[in-house]
């Protein structure tokens, strides 16, 4: 949940910046950087070029949130299991 809130905060902050289009672009790319790297490795960029930017951003953002959530859940489960054993 922290990742989602941080990503939304970055998006809102970047959207409200005036006069720095390069900085705005970089800030908006932070939440989807890892998914974009995976999409590049899978050869999905030609498909993404045909879609609107917001659709591509959502396609990259949502799986990234899901993966990070699952990692957090697994880590939490691991430590809960360790705590219950001891």
C-alpha positions as CSV (number, residue, x, y, z in Angstrom):
1,X,0.0,0.0,0.0
2,X,2.9,2.3,0.7
3,X,4.1,1.8,-2.9
4,X,0.7,2.8,-4.3
5,X,0.5,5.9,-2.2
6,X,4.1,6.9,-3.0
7,X,3.5,6.3,-6.7
8,X,0.3,8.4,-6.6
9,X,2.0,11.1,-4.7
10,X,4.8,11.2,-7.3
11,X,2.3,11.3,-10.1
12,X,0.4,14.2,-8.5
13,X,3.5,16.1,-7.7
14,X,4.9,15.7,-11.2
15,X,1.6,16.7,-12.8
16,X,1.5,19.9,-10.8
17,X,5.0,21.0,-11.7
18,X,5.2,23.9,-14.1
19,X,8.2,24.9,-16.3
20,X,10.2,21.7,-16.1
21,X,8.9,19.2,-18.6
22,X,12.0,17.0,-18.4
23,X,11.8,16.7,-14.6
24,X,8.1,16.0,-14.9
25,X,8.7,13.2,-17.4
26,X,11.3,11.6,-15.2
27,X,9.1,11.7,-12.1
28,X,6.2,10.2,-13.9
29,X,8.4,7.3,-15.0
30,X,9.7,6.3,-11.6
31,X,6.7,4.1,-10.6
32,X,6.9,2.1,-13.8
33,X,10.6,1.8,-14.3
34,X,11.0,-1.9,-13.5
35,X,7.9,-2.9,-15.5
36,X,9.2,-0.9,-18.5
37,X,12.5,-2.8,-18.3
38,X,10.6,-6.1,-18.3
39,X,8.4,-4.9,-21.2
40,X,11.5,-4.0,-23.2
41,X,13.0,-7.5,-22.6
42,X,9.8,-9.1,-23.7
43,X,9.6,-7.0,-26.9
44,X,6.3,-5.3,-26.0
45,X,7.4,-1.8,-27.0
46,X,6.1,-2.0,-30.6
47,X,2.6,-2.9,-29.2
48,X,2.8,-0.1,-26.6
49,X,3.7,2.5,-29.3
50,X,0.2,2.1,-30.7
51,X,-1.6,2.7,-27.4
52,X,-2.2,6.0,-25.6
53,X,0.4,6.9,-22.9
54,X,-2.0,6.7,-20.0
55,X,-3.1,3.2,-21.0
56,X,0.6,2.1,-21.3
57,X,1.3,3.6,-17.9
58,X,-1.6,1.8,-16.3
59,X,-0.5,-1.5,-18.0
60,X,2.9,-1.1,-16.5
61,X,1.9,0.4,-13.1
62,X,-0.7,-2.2,-12.1
63,X,1.4,-5.3,-12.6
64,X,4.3,-3.6,-10.7
65,X,1.9,-2.9,-7.8
66,X,0.8,-6.5,-7.8
67,X,4.3,-7.8,-7.8
68,X,5.5,-5.5,-5.0
69,X,2.4,-6.4,-3.0
70,X,3.0,-10.1,-3.4
71,X,6.6,-9.7,-2.4
72,X,5.5,-7.8,0.7
73,X,2.9,-10.4,1.5
74,X,5.5,-13.2,1.1
75,X,8.0,-11.4,3.4
76,X,5.3,-10.8,6.0
77,X,4.2,-14.4,5.8
78,X,7.8,-15.6,6.3
79,X,8.3,-13.5,9.4
80,X,4.9,-14.4,10.8
81,X,5.8,-18.1,10.3
82,X,9.2,-17.5,12.1
83,X,7.4,-15.8,14.9
84,X,4.9,-18.6,15.3
85,X,7.6,-21.2,15.4
86,X,9.5,-19.5,18.2
